[in-house]
């Protein structure tokens, strides 16, 4: 799950940065924002999974 989280975060960050650069007039910070949100989602899923045990 850790490897999936890292790969997904990198991909989402890269796509967000390119989307922000091309369509939002240079808003490349969008990639960082989406990457942090993606990693936060993975952390929340892992916490929820550990609390069920």
Residue pairs with C-beta under 8 A, 6 or more apart in sequence:
1 42
1 46
5 38
5 39
5 42
8 38
8 42
9 35
9 38
9 39
9 42
10 35
12 31
12 34
12 35
12 38
13 31
13 32
13 34
13 35
13 38
14 31
15 31
15 34
16 30
16 31
16 32
16 33
16 34
16 35
17 28
17 30
17 31
17 32
18 31
19 30
19 31
20 26
20 27
20 28
20 29
20 30
20 31
21 27
21 28
24 30
